[in-house]
Amino acid sequence: MSISTPETQADRTRLSWRRTLILLITVAGIGALDMITRGQVTEAAIAAVICLFCLIPIYRRQLVLRESVRPASWEPAALALGLLLLAAATAIFG
């Protein structure tokens, strides 16, 4: 049985944000390629801008976690908003 220490919690949080970043980039890439092959280049560009909007808080959060640990502030809310916008764009244009 392992005991959770504050240091390991920070590492797990940092790795969780890194996995979220990698997942978002992967899903955005697959979605953009699919939209481009269907001839929806403008919609793919809109989805890419929305994904870039989502990448900013994730990247900033990783920078903060490298230096010190502090409670999450606006990053999760911005990520959720960006993902909702991406889902709405997919529903409208897809």
C-alpha positions as CSV (number, residue, x, y, z in Angstrom):
1,M,0.0,0.0,0.0
2,S,1.4,3.4,-1.0
3,I,0.9,6.6,0.9
4,S,0.0,9.7,-1.1
5,T,2.3,12.6,-0.4
6,P,1.9,16.1,-1.6
7,E,4.8,15.7,-4.0
8,T,3.2,12.7,-5.7
9,Q,-0.1,14.4,-5.9
10,A,1.5,17.3,-7.8
11,D,3.2,14.8,-10.2
12,R,-0.1,13.0,-10.8
13,T,-1.9,16.3,-11.5
14,R,0.9,17.4,-13.9
15,L,0.8,14.1,-15.7
16,S,-3.0,14.3,-15.9
17,W,-2.9,17.7,-17.5
18,R,-0.2,16.4,-19.9
19,R,-2.5,13.5,-20.9
20,T,-5.4,15.9,-21.5
21,L,-3.1,18.0,-23.7
22,I,-2.1,15.0,-25.8
23,L,-5.6,13.7,-26.1
24,L,-6.9,17.1,-27.2
25,I,-4.2,17.4,-29.9
26,T,-4.9,13.8,-31.1
27,V,-8.7,14.2,-31.3
28,A,-8.3,17.6,-33.0
29,G,-5.9,16.2,-35.6
30,I,-8.1,13.3,-36.4
31,G,-11.2,15.5,-36.6
32,A,-9.5,18.1,-38.8
33,L,-8.2,15.4,-41.2
34,D,-11.7,13.9,-41.4
35,M,-13.3,17.3,-42.1
36,I,-10.7,18.2,-44.7
37,T,-11.2,14.9,-46.5
38,R,-14.9,15.7,-46.6
39,G,-14.2,19.1,-48.1
40,Q,-15.1,21.1,-45.1
41,V,-11.9,23.2,-44.9
42,T,-13.5,26.3,-43.3
43,E,-15.1,24.2,-40.6
44,A,-11.8,22.5,-39.9
45,A,-10.2,25.9,-39.5
46,I,-12.9,27.0,-37.0
47,A,-12.4,23.7,-35.1
48,A,-8.6,24.2,-35.1
49,V,-9.0,27.7,-33.6
50,I,-11.3,26.4,-30.9
51,C,-8.8,23.7,-30.1
52,L,-6.0,26.2,-29.9
53,F,-8.2,28.1,-27.4
54,C,-8.4,24.9,-25.3
55,L,-4.6,24.4,-25.5
56,I,-3.8,27.7,-23.9
57,P,-5.1,26.9,-20.4
58,I,-3.7,23.4,-20.5
59,Y,-0.2,24.6,-21.4
60,R,-0.3,27.4,-18.9
61,R,-1.4,25.0,-16.2
62,Q,1.5,22.8,-16.9
63,L,3.9,25.7,-16.6
64,V,2.4,26.6,-13.2
65,L,2.7,23.1,-12.0
66,R,6.4,22.9,-12.9
67,E,7.1,25.8,-10.6
68,S,4.7,25.4,-7.7
69,V,1.3,23.9,-6.8
70,R,-1.7,26.1,-6.4
71,P,-5.4,25.5,-6.7
72,A,-6.9,25.5,-10.1
73,S,-8.4,28.8,-11.1
74,W,-9.7,29.6,-14.6
75,E,-8.0,26.9,-16.6
76,P,-10.6,24.1,-16.1
77,A,-13.4,26.5,-16.9
78,A,-11.7,27.7,-20.1
79,L,-11.0,24.1,-21.1
80,A,-14.6,23.1,-20.6
81,L,-15.9,26.1,-22.5
82,G,-13.6,25.3,-25.4
83,L,-14.6,21.7,-25.5
84,L,-18.3,22.7,-25.5
85,L,-17.6,25.1,-28.4
86,L,-15.9,22.3,-30.3
87,A,-18.8,19.9,-29.6
88,A,-21.3,22.6,-30.8
89,A,-19.2,23.2,-33.9
90,T,-19.1,19.5,-34.7
91,A,-22.9,19.3,-34.2
92,I,-23.6,22.2,-36.4
93,F,-21.1,21.6,-39.2
94,G,-20.7,17.8,-38.9
